[in-house]
Amino acid sequence: MADDLKLHIKQLFSLCLSAKRAESRTEILDIVRRIAKSYAGLMTYLRNMMLGYENKEVQDLLTNLESMVYSKQVFFHDELKMNTILVNCEQLYDIRYSSNVEEEAIAGFDAEAETLLDQLTGTSTKKLQIISIAGMAGLGKTTLARKLFRDPLIEYMFDIRAWTCVSQVYLKKDLLLGILSSFTNNLTDEIYKMNEEQLGEKLYRRLKDRKYLVVLDDIWDCKAWNDIRMYFPDDKTGSRVLFTSRDIDISLHVQAARSAHVLRLRTQDESWDIFMKKVFRTGICPSDLEEQGKVITQKCEGLPLAIVIAAGLLKNNWSIEWWTQIATSLSSFMVSDPSQYMDSLAFSYNHLPPHLRPCFLYLAAFPEDYEIPVSKLIRLWIAQGFIHQTGSRILEDVAEDILMDLIKRSLVMTPTIRANGQVKTCRIHDILRDFCLRKAKEESFLPNIYTYDKISSMLSYPSELGKLLLEGRSIHIETYKALKILDVVSIPISSFPCEAVQLINLRYLAIQAREGSPLASISNLVYLQTLVILSRKNVMIPKSIWNMVNLRHLYIKSRENLIEQPCFAQLNEKDGCPRVLASLQTLSHVSPRSFTNISLRTPNLRKLGFCGPLISRLGDLEFPSIVSLQHLQKLKLLNTIVFPEATRSCNPLMFPEKLKKVTLSNTGMDWEEMWTFAWLPNLEVLKLKFHACIGERWETGDAEFRRLKFLKLQDLDIREWVSSSDNFPRLQRLIVHRCLKLDSIPSDLGKILTLDVIEVGGCSSSAHESALKIQREQESVGNSFLKVHTKPEI
């Protein structure tokens, strides 16, 4: 999409330059007419791009651009006007795609990528082959491997694709779990309890007789491969294993089919291309910044990591004074030894606003190459006290802005993006992690902040406490009295640890216990903000929870969980009214049977999940009143009882007006009942999972989901879907997974002007083909915005 906008702008600028060189009146008039036509094409493109995003800022930018066509200077390559056009286009593009994270920039490796793609998909040999990409840190090995891994041809050719990071320190069990988790939904506790041999055997059976691609990212030596190679069957199916490594001789030690593809440093032109892609969404640099920009990229000496970090310093500031300052101050990156360019990384760090620095340094608390769940990271930042109130905004929103700022500065990578385009996990490059550890030590940042470590493949924070709990030993409370975070959610224990409630300074507590119900003394943790409980059995939350006024997130993942009703004695001392948990924002997997009147005590809930019986005896969707929850934005309904026929929805007036996201699972509603959700005025995300609706035909009729941006259908028995673009006028993403009976995607949905992505996976071949047909039809009428990703049923 950025490439299309770039073409429009370049065409316009080229014509304007031609007008400046034209000599005859006839020639000038002809070029002016072509400029006017080109400008009109640009404006049409921009207006189509901004459909669904109209507001005063957007309208002002479009009006400003439109007014320039009446200015004679625009026809004669006035640099100031040209730069204004660029800036306005950048601002519009940033508004349109601000919630979407851009892909990592890659340039100069087209030939290598094509060669590797041929080797990965070639049919000349069916034997299992090992292929490796090698080179120094920061050259883009992982970026190139990920580009190949996500290539549509790779997705189509391989039955199974898996990716795992090896790193310098690894555990064999972690490698096997990482590979299995890539193509196995929700690994069970049984799998996690398997030993290495059992996991290896399971992996072997899953790969047997299948064509697979497994990427082992950041492998340091051949030992890791030798530890697991026996679990990779060679059934002459054309399977491949792809390594990325800093060791250029790795291919010699693992009997690779060919010598390693050793990546080189980028040329100056390639470096400039990467730089422009990272700084400017359109990929075009304003003329007044070009000279200093090229000085900066030259100092990066062709190292991609250096280029993207330098670009991060400049992305949000286009003043010539700032660019000149950076060009003057930035030291050359000494690429022969990564430790020698720590000074340049320090320069970037020192230009971070003070409120970003602790959040950035804290990322080094996680293991090398670990993908950090974003929602968890935000809560940990808050627990550590790094996030401060900004006006009336809640801490979580402030923290999310900080993360996006670090991403835009190219200091944080985003390996996993959600289907809605938002960041799911993040991590930092090994070199940046090394820098953070050094800087943290230098600034005495980590004396009271522990790091995450693994105990028998299970992540724990702090690791020594996790080990004590795993072994059933007692905790010396005095040693950990200042501890703010106890995260042992990966370590299975028998029951909720009673000693944990004595760690009175805890802000974040996450545990996994067979008997997960906390003791009444949980209320001793008066500062606790986040409580996460994973359990195999139903969890009972004691009534003392209503005394924990600082609690922000109560996340329970088990079955049907109950919260005891507060007793009459739990009143505020001042006015005798029931105590309110005003800070509580998340309450998940709670039984509807325990929510009577609780909504009055949790007035600021933003996310709520019901798990339990949600169908009345008459077959109606039924749950406690939530209409008073005026801040509720996200609602999940998971029904646990079976009803013999299709159920009916509830009155749309039962839902709070600000509700934006709804997920339904196993509710068994008749498709005709979906009109209920079309009436929700602010609904943007609708996910229908596992028998949320039953029946073979969904005809949306004249229902209009006016604000819906994201629609997901998963594990449904629908066969025929009849719908038009009028039903979803602002839809941006359509995801259809494992709807095995679905014949096709409605072709008219391709006419939705705001639709960016259709993703079809695990469906019939006809549904797969219908999605591709929609894309072809839209391309034939000039719609380059719509992208289709498909993976037919295997």
WOGI-V614532 format. One line per field, one symbol per residue. ss: DSSP state (A for helix, B for strand, O for the rest). A space follows every 50 residues. Layout:
ss = ???
//
This chain:
ss = OAAAAAAAAAAAAAAAAAAAAOOOAAAAAAAAAAAAAAAAAAAAAAAAAO OOOOOAAAAAAAAAAAAAOOOAAAAAOOAAAAAAAAAAAAAAAAAAOOOO OOOOOOOOOAAAAAAAAAAAAOOOOOOOBBBBBBOOOOOOAAAAAAAAAO OAAAAAAOOBBBBBBOOOOOOAAAAAAAAAAAAOOOOOAAAAOOOAAAAA AAAAAAAOOOOBBBBBBOOOOAAAAAAAAAAOOOOOOOOBBBBBBOOOOA AAAOOOOOOOBBOOOOOAAAAAAAAAAAAOOOOOOOAAAAAAAAAAAAAO OOOAAAAAAAAAAAOOOOOAAAAAAAAAAOOOOOOOOAAAAAAAAAAAAA OOOAAAAAAAAAAAAOOOOOOBBAAAAAAAAAAOOOOOOBOOBOAAAAAA AAAAAAAAOOOOBBBBBOOOOOBBBBBOOAAAAAAAAAAAAAOOOOOOOO OOBBBOOBBBBOAAAAAAAAOOOOOOAAAAOOOOBBBBBBBBBBBOOAAA AAOOOOOBBBBBBBBOOOOAAAAAOOOOOBBBBBOOOOOBBOAAAAAOOO OOBBBBBOOOBBBOOOOOOOBOOOOOOBOOOOOOOBBBBBOAAAOOOAAA OOOOOOBBBBBBOOBOOOOBBOOOOOOOOOOOOBBBBBBOOOOOOOBBOO OAAAOOOOOOBBBBBOOOBBAAAAAAAAOOOOOOBBBBBOOOBBOOBBBO OOOOOOOOOBBBBBOOOOOBBBOOAAAAOOOOBBBBBOOOOOOOOOAAAA AOOOOOBBBBBOOOAAAAAAAAAAAAAAAAOOOOOOBBBBBOOO
//
